[in-house]
Amino acid sequence: MKMPSHHMLEKYAELALKTGVNLQKDQYLMINSTIEGAEFTRVIVQKAFEMGAKDVHINWGDDAITRMKYEYADQETLSDVPQWQKDQYTYFAENGAAILSVRSTDPDLLKGIDAGKIAAANKARAEAMSEFRKYTMNDRIQWSIVSIPIPAWSQKIFPGEDEDTAVEKLWEQIFSIVRVDKEDPVAAWEEHNQTLVTAREYLNKKQYKQLSYTAPGTNLTVDLPKGHIWKGGPAKTEGQGVQFNPNMPTEEVFTAPHKYGVNGTVSSTKPLNYGGNVIDDFSLTFKDGKVVDFTAKEGEETLKHLLETDEGSRRLGELALVPHESPISQSGLIFYNTLYDENASCHLALGKAYPNNMTGGSDMNEEELDQAGVNDSLSHVDFMMGSGELDIDGVLEDGTTEPVMRKGSWAISFE
């Protein structure tokens, strides 16, 4: 696989460590990576030790072996998550490690595999990681996700190109979108983060009680819980207040919808890569917060299994606003990768809400979160429903309605 210059890999690694997880001196770092990303991962490890990391632990993944396991192993085996894997993640979380995921996978990795197998494995994994997920979803530790090209993913985006050309083109896109091509990427991210902070602060002052979405195939109203908090861009860890960026790239501001206050129909605008399969051209109809009907031209069985994960997987846990002029949207590409596609488009997420999107939510138990309207689930799956044809209106507490977005762009000034 063709790689960029070592200098560019170093810039990307430094950005992931300084702006992504914001690695501190004498802190553990755990990296989840693919074997195809070994060269880049080694650069990260070198930089991490140079920055004073206490130790670096790597969890390697391999698409080819993952595919083999799904082909040959039975459902019971796929649903068995060894205790040592749970303990490993809990150990690093309890010891305040930073978690960096170098994510890259074939969007069609599990195409043709029994959807029931995939659903069972995903559910078992989510159950096994539920304790660890409390650390990430409540920002108790620093965590971040970045992506690198692999041939299968690159050629899915650029289907007419040979392997090397497709990979090279995707590297160029990633470096541009995450600002690695800037002279000082860290400084560029500081400026970008401030833009997102300004937007979320404006929305937090507004405290809309409802958002109304209108677009081709979409007519949806979403209530917002009292005391909801908009987030986006940088986050800070509980206690120590260390700033980090969970997603690179990120163009969104997001909050928790009211789990019982979603009504109407929403249609997808980009394919969703879920569990190694693509779900495309789908719609969901909600009543009192719950999906009561759905359709999909591609991947309907996969969507069905997703919705059947548990009770909360049929409800929303996140709504995010992304202007249509975001760099990812303007690239004109479909990435078949949620980290990228969700930052090209307004999106919603089925499943678990981030508790810290609610005032005091991190300290609430399950019953208190439910009463506040904050959803719980084993799943959290973002899907894209924004476009240049999307209009969003905000309804204030006094019933006043005002435009929030028009034709996919902000209709409000944050100054």
C-alpha positions, 0 to 999 in steps of 0.5 A: 500500500502506497504511503505518504511521506514520513513527514506528513505521517509525523504531522498527522500523528502529532495532531492525533496525539496533541489535539485528538487525545491530548496525551499527557506526560506519564499517561498510558496510551491504548491504540486500536489499529489495523495491521494495514495501518502498522506503519502509521501506528509505529509513527504514533507510538514513537511520537507518544514516547517522545511526548512522555507516555508511560507506556503504549499498548496496541490492539491490532485488527485484521479485516481478512481474519475478521471476515474468516471468523464470521464465515466459519464460526457459529453464532454462539462463538461470535457472541462470546467475548472473553473476560480478559478483553473486558478486563483489558479495557477496564484496566486502562480506563481505570488507570486514566489511559488515553484511547486512540482508535486508528479506524479503517475498514472495508465498507463491504467487509461482511457483505453476504454474511448472515445478518443474524450473526452480525447482530448477535456479535455486535450486541454481545460486544456492546454488552461486554463493553458497557462498563468501559463505554461509561468512561468514553460517553461521560468523558471520564478519559481522553479518547479520539478517532482518526482514519487512514486509507486502506485499499478496499475502502479507497477503491469503494470511494474511487471505484475507477482507480487502481489501488495505489491511485485510490489510496493516494487520493484518499490520503490527500482528502484526509490530510485536507479534511483534518487540516494536516496539510496546513503549516500548523495543523494544531493551530488550525484546529484551535481556530476550528474548535473555537467556531464550534464552541461559539455555535454550541454556546449560542444554541445552549443560550437559546434552549429550543424546546423543539426542532422541526426538520423539512426536506424531501422525504423528511417531515420530522419534529424532535423535542429537546429535554429541559436542561439539554446541553449542546456539545461539539468540537473539543471536550474536557475530561471530568475532574482534571478538565483535560481538553481533547477532540473525540472525533477527527474530523468533526464539523458538528454541534450535537445534543440529546433529543427527548426519547419520547418526543420524536414524531414523523418520518426521516429519510437518509441522504447518505449510505450507512456503513454498519457492521461491515454492511451498507444500508442505503436509501432508507426511511424511519417513521417515529411515533412518540419517540419510537420507530414504528415503521422503516424501509430500505432499498439496500440492507433492510435486513441489517437495519431490522437487526439494528432496530431489534438490538434492544428497546432503546435502539428504536429511539434517538440518542443524538441529533447533530447539526452540520452546515452543508458547506462543511469541507467533507460535504464540499468534497462531493464524495461519499466516504462509506465511513460514519466518522467522515459522512456524519461530518458532511451532513446533519445527522441523527443517532439511533440508540444511546445518548451521551449522558453529559448532553443533559445538565447533571446527566453524568451523575444520574442513574438509568431511571433518572435519565429516562425521566429526563428523556435521555435514551439508553441502549447498547447501540449508538449508530449515526445516520445522515439525513442532511442535505442542501435541501434541508430546512430546520426551525427551532421552537422556543419555550414561548412557542416562537418559531425561528429558522435555524437552517435553510437549505442546509446552511446556518440561518442564524448569526453566532456573532 
